């Protein structure tokens, strides 16, 4: 049994990766951002397992996140359905607007009206959201269930 435990990394890896993939499918069905395909197995040796989750911001499941612009002065926060998932540089006719309160925006005119497409921010704070990932208890339960089945063979 000790030898089996010493070589249980692959079993642990499969349990963790399948639990996260299932969580993404149930909580975010059809999402491209939280796609199960972004959960990949890296390596498993001995009783050690590594699982990669290539989802930007997923660490927010465990702590608050502060996002700052890297290659620009501002972050562009989509405010219009048309702007979701689209870079501001790909929307023709955008121009800079600053309202009386000092809010900076990128907007365009449509049918004689001003349509705000993006709000500009230097940084954004996002609170922790533990729902992004399966709970520690769920992960542990699934790992132990797979280990139990593996060890009883």
C-alpha positions, 0 to 999 in steps of 0.5 A: 500500500505504501508503494501505491501511495508513493506513486499516487501523483497521477491519481491526485492529478486526475482528481484535481483536474477533473473536479476543476473542469466539472466545476467550470462546466457547471458554473460557467457553461459555454464560457470561453474564459472559464473553459475546461480546456484551460485546465491541463495536467503538467506533471505527476511524479511520486505522490506529487501532482501539478495542474495548470489553470490558464485562466487570467484572474483565477487567483481571485478565488483565493485573494483580492486582485488589483489590476493595473494597465501594463502597456497603456495609460488606462484599462478599458472597462467595457460598458456596452454589449458591443464592447464585450470581448473587443479591443477599443482599437478595433471599434471605429469612431471612438473618441475620448470624453470626460464628464463633469465628475471626472470620469474618463470614457471612450464613446462614439456617436450613434444616431445623434446620441453619445454611446459610452463604450468603455470607462477608462481606469488606471486600476481596478480592485476586484474582491475575492470570489471563492465561487470561481473555483471548487471549494477546498472541501470538494477538491479534498473529497474528490481526491480522497475518493479517487485515492480510496478507489486506487488503493482498494484495487 
